[in-house]
Amino acid sequence: MAAGQAKSSPFASFDKSTKIIDTIILDSHPLGMVITPIPERPGADLINHNTTFVLGAPRSGTTWLAKILDSHPSVLYRHEPDTTIYRHALPIVSDPTLTQDEIGRLHELVRLQIAHRDIKTTCSLPIFRKQADTAASFYSRVAAAVSLKALSRVLPRTAQSRLALPTGLDRPKHEYHLVAKSVSSLGRADLLAGAFPDARFILIIRNALGQVASRLLGIRSGKMPSAAWNAEMLHTQAARRYGLDTVAMANMPIAARLAWEWAVMNEKALDDLRPLNRSRVIRYVDLADDTIGCSQRLLGFLGLPWVPQVEEFVRTSSRSTGPDGYYSVRKDAQIVKRKWAAYLTADEQAQILEVMRLTHVGLMYPELIDRYTRPMPAADTTDRQPS
């Protein structure tokens, strides 16, 4: 950087926005949005000492885990708020040189994201009955969420952004525990932890074979974006630890590249969160094998009791015999955790297992590393359907 040149702020686009408001509706803007204020109400600050962030890589079981927590009557849930507003205003990977002022603006930005009531953030299905709900308020919220999601499918994208769950159906009238789930924040977990010193964090990690297989299916079926990777990940200590650079990443087969992304981003989050006594790390396979036990322990970590509504959802979501949709949270978890073997080729398995063998996060799966020299035979790839 040239002498005297000011450091570019990762919050440049946020700096141009209007003040923080209680609730927003999105329209057109250079970022794809504009903020339309709705009158503020008392108690506008959703984030309090009872806040938990659920973090994980895409296709790692984050939604299932988050909906288990959402099934508790005392939880207010926000689904991936950082993907619906100012998605380009936050750094993908945290910069250790951020000033206190920039960290303060991160704090404000995340609060704004949490307050947003767009369809994706507030209408994630299934909808659960909450502690203060009457039958009328609960079924009104269900009807509104289902109707808004159906309407969004037939409206152009610019019109979709104006749809929001009415405030009266969204905010609880009692003490609540806020749960916000993100698949975009592995690289900035330390910033979130610093900005919210009272918040709890849960990091869920799925083994690279299952996660990469599911991403490959999503990419090849058009359900997920392309496999383009973000060069910011190379600035992490984890990437330097393994000697990764742009040339190496560009020349890798897609399965290996996705596996390295899995390793680097999960290790960044592990490095950030493990020192904190307010964080927990869980493997997807352990949640699948002992869903009730893991769920009970995580609710205990949040300070919430085990209740029948949570137990009912845990049992039905982990042993579902219905259609196995790509984004469904109701699946047979025992089948899901093994589906990678029916989708990945032998070469893809070997590439991914090599990354797992070489990395710290990969060693969380010794049962798979032990089979490194003899990967499972690939099934007929004409019907490759992991979740």
Contacts in CASP RR format, 6 or more apart in sequence:
PFRMAT RR
TARGET T0000
AUTHOR 0000-0000-0000
METHOD contacts of the structure
MODEL  1
MAAGQAKSSPFASFDKSTKIIDTIILDSHPLGMVITPIPERPGADLINHN
TTFVLGAPRSGTTWLAKILDSHPSVLYRHEPDTTIYRHALPIVSDPTLTQ
DEIGRLHELVRLQIAHRDIKTTCSLPIFRKQADTAASFYSRVAAAVSLKA
LSRVLPRTAQSRLALPTGLDRPKHEYHLVAKSVSSLGRADLLAGAFPDAR
FILIIRNALGQVASRLLGIRSGKMPSAAWNAEMLHTQAARRYGLDTVAMA
NMPIAARLAWEWAVMNEKALDDLRPLNRSRVIRYVDLADDTIGCSQRLLG
FLGLPWVPQVEEFVRTSSRSTGPDGYYSVRKDAQIVKRKWAAYLTADEQA
QILEVMRLTHVGLMYPELIDRYTRPMPAADTTDRQPS
1 7 0 8 1.000
7 97 0 8 1.000
9 15 0 8 1.000
9 102 0 8 1.000
10 89 0 8 1.000
10 90 0 8 1.000
10 91 0 8 1.000
10 95 0 8 1.000
10 98 0 8 1.000
10 102 0 8 1.000
11 89 0 8 1.000
11 90 0 8 1.000
11 102 0 8 1.000
11 105 0 8 1.000
11 106 0 8 1.000
11 109 0 8 1.000
12 89 0 8 1.000
13 30 0 8 1.000
13 31 0 8 1.000
13 86 0 8 1.000
13 88 0 8 1.000
13 89 0 8 1.000
14 86 0 8 1.000
14 89 0 8 1.000
14 105 0 8 1.000
14 109 0 8 1.000
15 105 0 8 1.000
16 30 0 8 1.000
17 35 0 8 1.000
17 86 0 8 1.000
17 89 0 8 1.000
18 35 0 8 1.000
18 37 0 8 1.000
20 108 0 8 1.000
20 111 0 8 1.000
20 112 0 8 1.000
21 35 0 8 1.000
21 37 0 8 1.000
21 38 0 8 1.000
21 40 0 8 1.000
21 112 0 8 1.000
21 115 0 8 1.000
22 37 0 8 1.000
22 38 0 8 1.000
22 39 0 8 1.000
22 40 0 8 1.000
22 41 0 8 1.000
22 44 0 8 1.000
22 115 0 8 1.000
23 37 0 8 1.000
23 38 0 8 1.000
23 44 0 8 1.000
23 115 0 8 1.000
23 116 0 8 1.000
23 117 0 8 1.000
23 164 0 8 1.000
23 167 0 8 1.000
24 35 0 8 1.000
24 36 0 8 1.000
24 37 0 8 1.000
24 38 0 8 1.000
24 85 0 8 1.000
24 112 0 8 1.000
24 115 0 8 1.000
24 116 0 8 1.000
24 117 0 8 1.000
25 36 0 8 1.000
25 38 0 8 1.000
25 161 0 8 1.000
25 162 0 8 1.000
25 164 0 8 1.000
26 32 0 8 1.000
26 33 0 8 1.000
26 34 0 8 1.000
26 35 0 8 1.000
26 36 0 8 1.000
26 84 0 8 1.000
26 85 0 8 1.000
26 116 0 8 1.000
26 118 0 8 1.000
26 161 0 8 1.000
26 162 0 8 1.000
27 33 0 8 1.000
27 34 0 8 1.000
27 36 0 8 1.000
27 158 0 8 1.000
27 161 0 8 1.000
27 162 0 8 1.000
28 34 0 8 1.000
28 158 0 8 1.000
29 35 0 8 1.000
31 86 0 8 1.000
31 88 0 8 1.000
31 89 0 8 1.000
33 85 0 8 1.000
33 86 0 8 1.000
33 161 0 8 1.000
38 167 0 8 1.000
41 167 0 8 1.000
44 115 0 8 1.000
45 111 0 8 1.000
46 76 0 8 1.000
46 78 0 8 1.000
46 111 0 8 1.000
46 114 0 8 1.000
46 115 0 8 1.000
46 178 0 8 1.000
47 110 0 8 1.000
47 111 0 8 1.000
47 114 0 8 1.000
47 178 0 8 1.000
47 196 0 8 1.000
47 199 0 8 1.000
48 178 0 8 1.000
48 198 0 8 1.000
49 198 0 8 1.000
50 175 0 8 1.000
50 176 0 8 1.000
50 177 0 8 1.000
50 178 0 8 1.000
50 302 0 8 1.000
51 177 0 8 1.000
51 178 0 8 1.000
51 179 0 8 1.000
51 180 0 8 1.000
51 196 0 8 1.000
51 198 0 8 1.000
51 199 0 8 1.000
51 200 0 8 1.000
52 69 0 8 1.000
52 177 0 8 1.000
52 178 0 8 1.000
52 179 0 8 1.000
52 180 0 8 1.000
52 199 0 8 1.000
52 200 0 8 1.000
52 201 0 8 1.000
52 202 0 8 1.000
52 302 0 8 1.000
53 179 0 8 1.000
53 180 0 8 1.000
53 181 0 8 1.000
53 182 0 8 1.000
53 185 0 8 1.000
53 189 0 8 1.000
53 192 0 8 1.000
53 196 0 8 1.000
53 199 0 8 1.000
53 200 0 8 1.000
53 201 0 8 1.000
53 202 0 8 1.000
54 62 0 8 1.000
54 65 0 8 1.000
54 66 0 8 1.000
54 69 0 8 1.000
54 179 0 8 1.000
54 180 0 8 1.000
54 181 0 8 1.000
54 182 0 8 1.000
54 202 0 8 1.000
54 204 0 8 1.000
55 62 0 8 1.000
55 181 0 8 1.000
55 182 0 8 1.000
55 183 0 8 1.000
55 185 0 8 1.000
55 186 0 8 1.000
55 189 0 8 1.000
55 201 0 8 1.000
55 202 0 8 1.000
55 203 0 8 1.000
55 204 0 8 1.000
55 269 0 8 1.000
55 273 0 8 1.000
56 62 0 8 1.000
56 182 0 8 1.000
56 183 0 8 1.000
56 185 0 8 1.000
56 186 0 8 1.000
56 203 0 8 1.000
56 204 0 8 1.000
56 205 0 8 1.000
56 266 0 8 1.000
56 269 0 8 1.000
57 183 0 8 1.000
57 186 0 8 1.000
57 205 0 8 1.000
57 206 0 8 1.000
57 211 0 8 1.000
57 261 0 8 1.000
57 262 0 8 1.000
57 265 0 8 1.000
57 266 0 8 1.000
58 183 0 8 1.000
58 211 0 8 1.000
58 215 0 8 1.000
58 224 0 8 1.000
59 206 0 8 1.000
59 210 0 8 1.000
59 211 0 8 1.000
59 214 0 8 1.000
59 215 0 8 1.000
59 224 0 8 1.000
60 183 0 8 1.000
60 204 0 8 1.000
60 205 0 8 1.000
60 206 0 8 1.000
60 211 0 8 1.000
60 284 0 8 1.000
61 204 0 8 1.000
61 206 0 8 1.000
61 284 0 8 1.000
61 287 0 8 1.000
62 181 0 8 1.000
62 182 0 8 1.000
62 183 0 8 1.000
62 204 0 8 1.000
63 79 0 8 1.000
63 124 0 8 1.000
63 181 0 8 1.000
63 327 0 8 1.000
63 329 0 8 1.000
64 287 0 8 1.000
64 317 0 8 1.000
64 329 0 8 1.000
64 331 0 8 1.000
64 333 0 8 1.000
65 181 0 8 1.000
65 202 0 8 1.000
65 204 0 8 1.000
65 282 0 8 1.000
65 287 0 8 1.000
65 298 0 8 1.000
66 77 0 8 1.000
66 79 0 8 1.000
66 179 0 8 1.000
66 181 0 8 1.000
67 77 0 8 1.000
67 124 0 8 1.000
67 126 0 8 1.000
67 313 0 8 1.000
67 317 0 8 1.000
67 329 0 8 1.000
68 291 0 8 1.000
68 295 0 8 1.000
68 298 0 8 1.000
68 310 0 8 1.000
68 313 0 8 1.000
68 314 0 8 1.000
68 317 0 8 1.000
69 75 0 8 1.000
69 77 0 8 1.000
69 179 0 8 1.000
69 298 0 8 1.000
69 299 0 8 1.000
69 302 0 8 1.000
70 77 0 8 1.000
70 124 0 8 1.000
70 128 0 8 1.000
70 179 0 8 1.000
71 128 0 8 1.000
71 309 0 8 1.000
71 310 0 8 1.000
71 312 0 8 1.000
71 313 0 8 1.000
71 314 0 8 1.000
72 128 0 8 1.000
72 177 0 8 1.000
72 299 0 8 1.000
72 304 0 8 1.000
72 307 0 8 1.000
72 309 0 8 1.000
72 310 0 8 1.000
73 128 0 8 1.000
73 129 0 8 1.000
73 130 0 8 1.000
73 131 0 8 1.000
73 133 0 8 1.000
73 307 0 8 1.000
73 309 0 8 1.000
74 130 0 8 1.000
74 131 0 8 1.000
74 174 0 8 1.000
74 175 0 8 1.000
74 176 0 8 1.000
74 177 0 8 1.000
74 304 0 8 1.000
75 130 0 8 1.000
75 176 0 8 1.000
75 177 0 8 1.000
75 178 0 8 1.000
75 179 0 8 1.000
75 304 0 8 1.000
76 130 0 8 1.000
76 171 0 8 1.000
76 172 0 8 1.000
76 176 0 8 1.000
76 177 0 8 1.000
76 178 0 8 1.000
76 179 0 8 1.000
77 124 0 8 1.000
77 179 0 8 1.000
77 180 0 8 1.000
77 181 0 8 1.000
78 113 0 8 1.000
78 114 0 8 1.000
78 121 0 8 1.000
78 122 0 8 1.000
78 178 0 8 1.000
78 179 0 8 1.000
78 180 0 8 1.000
78 181 0 8 1.000
79 120 0 8 1.000
79 121 0 8 1.000
79 122 0 8 1.000
79 124 0 8 1.000
79 181 0 8 1.000
80 120 0 8 1.000
80 121 0 8 1.000
80 181 0 8 1.000
80 182 0 8 1.000
80 183 0 8 1.000
80 184 0 8 1.000
81 110 0 8 1.000
81 113 0 8 1.000
81 114 0 8 1.000
81 116 0 8 1.000
81 121 0 8 1.000
81 180 0 8 1.000
81 182 0 8 1.000
82 90 0 8 1.000
82 110 0 8 1.000
82 113 0 8 1.000
82 182 0 8 1.000
82 184 0 8 1.000
82 185 0 8 1.000
83 120 0 8 1.000
83 182 0 8 1.000
83 183 0 8 1.000
83 184 0 8 1.000
84 113 0 8 1.000
84 116 0 8 1.000
84 118 0 8 1.000
84 120 0 8 1.000
84 121 0 8 1.000
85 112 0 8 1.000
85 113 0 8 1.000
85 116 0 8 1.000
85 118 0 8 1.000
86 109 0 8 1.000
86 112 0 8 1.000
86 113 0 8 1.000
87 184 0 8 1.000
89 109 0 8 1.000
90 106 0 8 1.000
90 109 0 8 1.000
90 184 0 8 1.000
90 188 0 8 1.000
91 188 0 8 1.000
91 191 0 8 1.000
91 232 0 8 1.000
92 184 0 8 1.000
92 187 0 8 1.000
92 188 0 8 1.000
92 230 0 8 1.000
92 232 0 8 1.000
92 233 0 8 1.000
93 187 0 8 1.000
93 188 0 8 1.000
93 230 0 8 1.000
93 232 0 8 1.000
93 233 0 8 1.000
93 235 0 8 1.000
93 236 0 8 1.000
93 268 0 8 1.000
94 187 0 8 1.000
94 188 0 8 1.000
94 189 0 8 1.000
94 190 0 8 1.000
94 191 0 8 1.000
94 272 0 8 1.000
98 106 0 8 1.000
98 191 0 8 1.000
103 191 0 8 1.000
103 194 0 8 1.000
103 195 0 8 1.000
104 195 0 8 1.000
106 191 0 8 1.000
106 192 0 8 1.000
106 195 0 8 1.000
107 195 0 8 1.000
107 196 0 8 1.000
110 192 0 8 1.000
110 195 0 8 1.000
110 196 0 8 1.000
114 178 0 8 1.000
114 180 0 8 1.000
117 164 0 8 1.000
117 165 0 8 1.000
117 167 0 8 1.000
117 170 0 8 1.000
118 161 0 8 1.000
118 163 0 8 1.000
118 164 0 8 1.000
119 145 0 8 1.000
119 148 0 8 1.000
119 149 0 8 1.000
119 152 0 8 1.000
119 160 0 8 1.000
119 163 0 8 1.000
119 164 0 8 1.000
119 165 0 8 1.000
122 145 0 8 1.000
122 164 0 8 1.000
122 165 0 8 1.000
122 170 0 8 1.000
123 144 0 8 1.000
123 145 0 8 1.000
123 146 0 8 1.000
123 148 0 8 1.000
123 149 0 8 1.000
123 165 0 8 1.000
125 145 0 8 1.000
125 146 0 8 1.000
125 149 0 8 1.000
126 313 0 8 1.000
126 329 0 8 1.000
127 138 0 8 1.000
127 141 0 8 1.000
127 142 0 8 1.000
127 145 0 8 1.000
128 309 0 8 1.000
128 313 0 8 1.000
129 138 0 8 1.000
129 309 0 8 1.000
130 138 0 8 1.000
130 172 0 8 1.000
130 176 0 8 1.000
131 172 0 8 1.000
131 174 0 8 1.000
131 176 0 8 1.000
132 172 0 8 1.000
132 173 0 8 1.000
132 174 0 8 1.000
133 141 0 8 1.000
137 169 0 8 1.000
140 169 0 8 1.000
141 165 0 8 1.000
141 169 0 8 1.000
141 170 0 8 1.000
144 165 0 8 1.000
144 166 0 8 1.000
144 169 0 8 1.000
145 165 0 8 1.000
148 163 0 8 1.000
148 165 0 8 1.000
151 163 0 8 1.000
152 160 0 8 1.000
152 163 0 8 1.000
155 163 0 8 1.000
177 302 0 8 1.000
177 303 0 8 1.000
177 304 0 8 1.000
179 302 0 8 1.000
185 192 0 8 1.000
186 203 0 8 1.000
186 265 0 8 1.000
186 266 0 8 1.000
186 268 0 8 1.000
186 269 0 8 1.000
187 233 0 8 1.000
187 236 0 8 1.000
187 265 0 8 1.000
187 268 0 8 1.000
187 269 0 8 1.000
187 272 0 8 1.000
189 201 0 8 1.000
189 203 0 8 1.000
189 268 0 8 1.000
189 269 0 8 1.000
189 272 0 8 1.000
189 273 0 8 1.000
190 272 0 8 1.000
190 273 0 8 1.000
192 199 0 8 1.000
192 201 0 8 1.000
193 199 0 8 1.000
193 201 0 8 1.000
193 272 0 8 1.000
193 273 0 8 1.000
193 276 0 8 1.000
193 279 0 8 1.000
198 278 0 8 1.000
199 278 0 8 1.000
200 278 0 8 1.000
200 279 0 8 1.000
200 280 0 8 1.000
200 301 0 8 1.000
200 302 0 8 1.000
201 273 0 8 1.000
201 276 0 8 1.000
201 278 0 8 1.000
201 279 0 8 1.000
201 280 0 8 1.000
202 279 0 8 1.000
202 280 0 8 1.000
202 281 0 8 1.000
202 282 0 8 1.000
202 298 0 8 1.000
202 301 0 8 1.000
203 266 0 8 1.000
203 269 0 8 1.000
203 270 0 8 1.000
203 273 0 8 1.000
203 279 0 8 1.000
203 280 0 8 1.000
203 281 0 8 1.000
203 282 0 8 1.000
204 281 0 8 1.000
204 282 0 8 1.000
204 283 0 8 1.000
204 284 0 8 1.000
204 287 0 8 1.000
205 266 0 8 1.000
205 281 0 8 1.000
205 282 0 8 1.000
205 283 0 8 1.000
205 284 0 8 1.000
205 361 0 8 1.000
205 364 0 8 1.000
206 283 0 8 1.000
206 284 0 8 1.000
206 285 0 8 1.000
207 283 0 8 1.000
207 284 0 8 1.000
207 285 0 8 1.000
207 340 0 8 1.000
207 356 0 8 1.000
207 362 0 8 1.000
207 365 0 8 1.000
207 368 0 8 1.000
208 259 0 8 1.000
208 262 0 8 1.000
208 263 0 8 1.000
208 352 0 8 1.000
208 355 0 8 1.000
208 356 0 8 1.000
208 362 0 8 1.000
209 340 0 8 1.000
209 341 0 8 1.000
209 344 0 8 1.000
209 349 0 8 1.000
209 352 0 8 1.000
209 353 0 8 1.000
209 356 0 8 1.000
209 368 0 8 1.000
210 337 0 8 1.000
210 339 0 8 1.000
210 340 0 8 1.000
210 386 0 8 1.000
211 258 0 8 1.000
211 262 0 8 1.000
212 255 0 8 1.000
212 258 0 8 1.000
212 259 0 8 1.000
212 262 0 8 1.000
212 340 0 8 1.000
212 344 0 8 1.000
212 348 0 8 1.000
212 352 0 8 1.000
213 339 0 8 1.000
213 340 0 8 1.000
213 343 0 8 1.000
213 344 0 8 1.000
213 348 0 8 1.000
213 386 0 8 1.000
214 340 0 8 1.000
214 386 0 8 1.000
214 387 0 8 1.000
215 224 0 8 1.000
215 227 0 8 1.000
215 258 0 8 1.000
216 254 0 8 1.000
216 255 0 8 1.000
216 258 0 8 1.000
216 343 0 8 1.000
216 344 0 8 1.000
216 348 0 8 1.000
217 223 0 8 1.000
217 326 0 8 1.000
217 343 0 8 1.000
217 384 0 8 1.000
217 385 0 8 1.000
217 386 0 8 1.000
218 224 0 8 1.000
218 326 0 8 1.000
219 225 0 8 1.000
219 226 0 8 1.000
219 227 0 8 1.000
221 326 0 8 1.000
223 326 0 8 1.000
223 327 0 8 1.000
227 254 0 8 1.000
227 257 0 8 1.000
227 258 0 8 1.000
229 249 0 8 1.000
229 257 0 8 1.000
229 261 0 8 1.000
231 246 0 8 1.000
233 239 0 8 1.000
233 261 0 8 1.000
233 264 0 8 1.000
233 265 0 8 1.000
233 268 0 8 1.000
234 244 0 8 1.000
234 245 0 8 1.000
234 246 0 8 1.000
234 249 0 8 1.000
236 264 0 8 1.000
236 265 0 8 1.000
236 267 0 8 1.000
236 268 0 8 1.000
237 268 0 8 1.000
237 271 0 8 1.000
238 263 0 8 1.000
238 264 0 8 1.000
238 265 0 8 1.000
238 267 0 8 1.000
238 268 0 8 1.000
238 271 0 8 1.000
238 359 0 8 1.000
238 360 0 8 1.000
239 264 0 8 1.000
241 267 0 8 1.000
242 260 0 8 1.000
242 263 0 8 1.000
242 264 0 8 1.000
242 358 0 8 1.000
242 359 0 8 1.000
244 260 0 8 1.000
244 264 0 8 1.000
249 257 0 8 1.000
249 260 0 8 1.000
252 260 0 8 1.000
253 347 0 8 1.000
253 348 0 8 1.000
253 351 0 8 1.000
255 344 0 8 1.000
255 347 0 8 1.000
255 348 0 8 1.000
255 351 0 8 1.000
255 352 0 8 1.000
256 351 0 8 1.000
256 352 0 8 1.000
256 354 0 8 1.000
256 355 0 8 1.000
259 351 0 8 1.000
259 352 0 8 1.000
259 355 0 8 1.000
259 356 0 8 1.000
260 355 0 8 1.000
262 355 0 8 1.000
262 361 0 8 1.000
263 355 0 8 1.000
263 356 0 8 1.000
263 359 0 8 1.000
263 361 0 8 1.000
263 362 0 8 1.000
266 361 0 8 1.000
267 359 0 8 1.000
267 360 0 8 1.000
267 361 0 8 1.000
270 281 0 8 1.000
270 360 0 8 1.000
270 361 0 8 1.000
273 279 0 8 1.000
273 281 0 8 1.000
274 281 0 8 1.000
280 298 0 8 1.000
280 301 0 8 1.000
282 294 0 8 1.000
282 298 0 8 1.000
283 364 0 8 1.000
283 365 0 8 1.000
284 337 0 8 1.000
285 337 0 8 1.000
285 365 0 8 1.000
286 294 0 8 1.000
287 294 0 8 1.000
287 295 0 8 1.000
287 333 0 8 1.000
288 318 0 8 1.000
288 333 0 8 1.000
288 334 0 8 1.000
288 336 0 8 1.000
288 337 0 8 1.000
289 334 0 8 1.000
289 337 0 8 1.000
291 314 0 8 1.000
291 318 0 8 1.000
291 333 0 8 1.000
292 311 0 8 1.000
292 314 0 8 1.000
292 315 0 8 1.000
295 306 0 8 1.000
295 310 0 8 1.000
295 314 0 8 1.000
296 306 0 8 1.000
299 305 0 8 1.000
299 306 0 8 1.000
299 310 0 8 1.000
316 330 0 8 1.000
317 329 0 8 1.000
317 330 0 8 1.000
317 331 0 8 1.000
318 331 0 8 1.000
318 332 0 8 1.000
318 333 0 8 1.000
319 332 0 8 1.000
319 333 0 8 1.000
320 328 0 8 1.000
320 330 0 8 1.000
320 331 0 8 1.000
320 332 0 8 1.000
321 332 0 8 1.000
322 330 0 8 1.000
324 331 0 8 1.000
324 332 0 8 1.000
324 385 0 8 1.000
324 387 0 8 1.000
325 331 0 8 1.000
325 387 0 8 1.000
326 387 0 8 1.000
328 387 0 8 1.000
331 387 0 8 1.000
336 386 0 8 1.000
336 387 0 8 1.000
339 385 0 8 1.000
339 386 0 8 1.000
339 387 0 8 1.000
340 349 0 8 1.000
340 386 0 8 1.000
341 349 0 8 1.000
341 376 0 8 1.000
341 378 0 8 1.000
341 379 0 8 1.000
342 378 0 8 1.000
342 379 0 8 1.000
342 383 0 8 1.000
342 384 0 8 1.000
342 385 0 8 1.000
342 386 0 8 1.000
343 379 0 8 1.000
343 381 0 8 1.000
343 384 0 8 1.000
343 385 0 8 1.000
343 386 0 8 1.000
344 352 0 8 1.000
344 378 0 8 1.000
345 378 0 8 1.000
345 381 0 8 1.000
346 375 0 8 1.000
346 377 0 8 1.000
346 378 0 8 1.000
348 378 0 8 1.000
349 375 0 8 1.000
349 376 0 8 1.000
349 378 0 8 1.000
350 375 0 8 1.000
353 368 0 8 1.000
353 369 0 8 1.000
353 371 0 8 1.000
353 372 0 8 1.000
353 375 0 8 1.000
354 372 0 8 1.000
355 362 0 8 1.000
356 362 0 8 1.000
356 363 0 8 1.000
356 365 0 8 1.000
356 368 0 8 1.000
356 369 0 8 1.000
356 372 0 8 1.000
357 369 0 8 1.000
357 372 0 8 1.000
362 369 0 8 1.000
363 369 0 8 1.000
END
